[in-house]
Amino acid sequence: MIPSFLKNKFLKKRIFKAPVTTDSGSNTDVNPIAAKSYSGAPINQLYRKLSGHMLDVAVKPKLLGELPDFDADDQTLRFYVLQDYSRSNSILIDLQTQEHNLPPALVGVHDAEHNIKENAAIIFLNHPGAKDSQLSPRLSRLVSAVLQYPELKVRLVPVSILWGRAPEKEDSLFKLLTTDNWEDPSITKQLFNIGVMGRDTFVQFHPPQDLRTLIDNSLKGDVEGPSIFDSLATDLQDSSAKEASIKSTSVKNASIKEDTDDAPSYALVATADSNRELVRMLQQQLSIYLDKQRASMLGPDLSDRRNLVDKLVYSPAIKHAIEAEAAEKGTTTREARSLAKGYANEMVNDYSYPIIRVFDRFLTWLWTQLYDGVEVHHFERVRELATDYEIIYVPCHRSHVDYLLLSYVIYKRGLSIPYVAAGDNLDVPVLGPMLRGAVAFFIRRSFRGNALYTSVLREYMHTLITRNTPIEYFIEGGRSRSGRLLPPKMGMLAMTVHSQLRKTNKPVVFIPTYIGYERIMEGGTYVGELKGKPKESESLLGLLKVGRKIERIFGNVHLSFGTPLHLTEFMTKFDVSADSLPSDRTDTPLDEKASAMVDNIGVKIMQHINKAAVVTPVSLLSLVLLSAPKAALDENSCREQIELYQGLAKQLAYSDDTVITDMTPQQIIDYGIKLKLIERTPHILGDIIQVVGKQAALLSYFRNNILHVFILLSFLSALVARNGRIKRSRLDSIAEQLYPFLQSELFLYYPAHGLADTLNKKVDSLLSHGLIVELGDGILSVPESNSKSYQQLQVLATPVGQSLERYFMTLALLAQQGSGNLTENEVVDLCHLLGQRLSVLYADDIPDFFDRALFTSFIGALTRLDYLQKDEETGVLTFDHRINDIAHHAKYVLTPDMMQILQQVATLDENEINHAITEISNKKQRKFGRKR
């Protein structure tokens, strides 16, 4: 007998009712669709309630992903689909549905109108009570009801439950203890999961799937694997006792196969055999779906690190590389194999789930200490691809925090952590082993000419890709010191393509990822390095120094996942055949078409990273204030300029992926003051907003993060502002001449062949905001000189100035020294020195002006467009009069005073040139000596 107080506490019936519309003549008051308690037996209810309370104490599940989005149709029946039966899983799902206000799981579903009477809203694909070739009884009954009643709506919600998120070892006693079998999991196994993994349990509800749609697709054959018709025909042909059914079904199958796009004929599933086969197909689809989801959350099974190294070294590809190394160097095969094994031990990761859990807890604490929040954009596009593609994350590289931040976000959203290619400069005591245990694999910063090392790295990459391991590498090769994207390094990208052409299990998709900070730990270091200070080596001491900054305010950090780039689409575009490289070799070079494809993918990745940019409050403030004289504006003007930039960015979005802050201008100013980047100076005529102290150099970093979003607007504004009046046709001509260099520097995605249309839209946007005026006959003019619009135009025109000043200074140096006198490296080094001098003497000493990477990019663009020709043997640059033609266009954008200053700075005699080149060479040798 059950005491009354237990009855009152545990035996309250939960009724989940769904009102339906009935005919007005109906006499019944019974709701045709209603959910009743799990079981009418009090002892069953008591057992479930007690188990639920015990499980709620022992297990603290974490929700992954998003909750399912149910429609408002109350007549829809909803069932949760689990792969394997277990009592603990049943109760856990019921607790989760209660906690998140979802339709309850352990509540009976009764629909008298459609003859449905189920004692729970859970479908187990592998059910201990299953009969008839191990089919799920509940799924069978629901399929029959849907086929019988065309108006019946049933939604299935697949659910993944993970008791721990450690990828399984290929040979593991732990795997044996925790894996659920087809049979009812033993009490011992369930208690082990609850006791050991209860605090490390994860639940993910996947998007609802309409059962009728699944049935229709199965009947049409639009499913993964063999169609129901093929399976059904095979089963029936195996039974000689059903010859008549075989003939009848074959005729019907043939008639349907003639046009699979037509609506399916439910007459096909009228027999018990065909109905059983349909359920089997649906069950297989759902099981495959959940298997894929599980794989995307856990990653592939792991091999022991030592075994993985041995497999690498003894693989056919590395055996060939070892033999080639021994033959070339005159060593024995054993010595070459030992060298290859050493290389493999350098790079191969050592995944440790305990270390992952430590990082999870530490980083959760760290982000709350450092940041106000971590905002993630467009992650859903990654989740949609994770089950069927080999994911390659290619983020921009802003900070050492990137490694941890991206992995943390991916892990917290329910996908497996990517293996991260990290420079061996991070393989330092304490930190190195921790990162290696958290799926980092280390590679040398440079290994040009080392064929054996290259072969081992290629084979390791190929092993990861063929095992469907998500991978992350920074395509820029190193951290950007200026805030702009660096030119892509094609090494890892080429290895990825090489692996795909050797044959892999899944198609490769690249995920360009934008990472944006509002304050950055290495900010002071970056400014120093740009000014010429030597780069500091990573060490434990450096890590401890960073730890001192934890109490500082770093604002928000943003991750934005760009539009995926599918490798197969590039292969089609460049006519590169799949499986075109031998699978047992790593030294087969990519042909000309494949190499061109790699270069194109690299540029597209950079463009898509910029398309996914986040215009943060700090980057917007930086762009506005650094464009103003002395980096200061009165507060009212500052608000108006911020509002203008927000309006321009939203009216004509740079890309659909670009995110614009929704803070108001006043909130943005207050936020900058909170982060101690700007300050408000009270004044009787109106408060002044200005950059704090020496923060201008640091703010230029955040300005450069979004410079590409506004650069064409700035360029067009500068053309009008510097000339007062200009014909629209002339504006288009100058823009088309200089655009390729801006495109190369900032990875703008607008194609050159359609630039005129883009320019017209930008001009129209400026006109609509009153920043420029159209006088008629295609003439554009500035507004009245004493108007607010005129001042706003001047501020908007400023950002492009630095880029054009660099171009003109470089062209002036080339013209002054003459064709055939300088190499590419000498031009870059001299421009760097001239930029430093100009920045100190005439500008605001903002170091990104003389960033070597920017001069390298400009020289590269001149060479690619055939303005410069490079001698293959000497490296000397030659050119013709067209260099002066490009420089001639600068007068339309730069002021005469600035052009004179640039011309004067770029004028160097032969002795100055030789002295500068000698000093630069000596400095490089000293730097190289320190590295060694």
BELJO-V411836 format. One record per run of one state. SS is the DSSP state (H for helix, E for strand, - for the rest). FROM is the first residue (numbers start at 1). LEN is the number of residues. If there is no record, write none. Layout:
{{SS:FROM:LEN} {SS:FROM:LEN}}
This chain:
{{-:1:3} {H:4:7} {-:11:5} {E:16:2} {-:18:15} {E:33:5} {-:38:4} {H:42:17} {-:59:3} {E:62:3} {-:65:12} {E:77:8} {-:85:2} {H:87:13} {-:100:7} {E:107:5} {H:112:3} {-:115:1} {E:116:3} {-:119:3} {E:122:5} {-:127:4} {E:131:1} {-:132:3} {E:135:1} {-:136:1} {H:137:12} {-:149:5} {E:154:10} {-:164:5} {E:169:1} {-:170:3} {H:173:6} {-:179:8} {H:187:14} {E:201:5} {-:206:3} {E:209:2} {H:211:10} {-:221:7} {H:228:10} {-:238:2} {H:240:18} {-:258:8} {H:266:4} {-:270:2} {H:272:27} {-:299:3} {E:302:1} {-:303:2} {H:305:9} {-:314:2} {H:316:14} {-:330:3} {H:333:15} {-:348:5} {H:353:18} {-:371:2} {E:373:5} {-:378:2} {H:380:6} {-:386:3} {E:389:7} {-:396:5} {H:401:12} {-:413:6} {E:419:5} {H:424:3} {-:427:4} {H:431:7} {-:438:2} {E:440:4} {-:444:7} {H:451:16} {-:467:4} {E:471:2} {-:473:18} {H:491:11} {-:502:5} {E:507:11} {-:518:5} {H:523:8} {-:531:9} {H:540:8} {-:548:8} {E:556:6} {-:562:3} {E:565:2} {H:567:7} {-:574:18} {H:592:20} {-:612:2} {E:614:2} {-:616:1} {H:617:9} {-:626:3} {H:629:3} {E:632:3} {H:635:17} {-:652:7} {E:659:2} {-:661:4} {H:665:10} {-:675:3} {E:678:4} {-:682:6} {E:688:4} {-:692:4} {H:696:10} {-:706:1} {H:707:17} {-:724:1} {E:725:3} {H:728:19} {-:747:5} {H:752:17} {-:769:3} {E:772:5} {-:777:2} {E:779:4} {-:783:5} {H:788:11} {-:799:1} {H:800:18} {-:818:5} {E:823:1} {H:824:18} {-:842:5} {H:847:4} {-:851:1} {H:852:13} {-:865:3} {E:868:3} {-:871:5} {E:876:4} {-:880:2} {H:882:11} {-:893:3} {H:896:10} {-:906:4} {H:910:22} {-:932:1}}
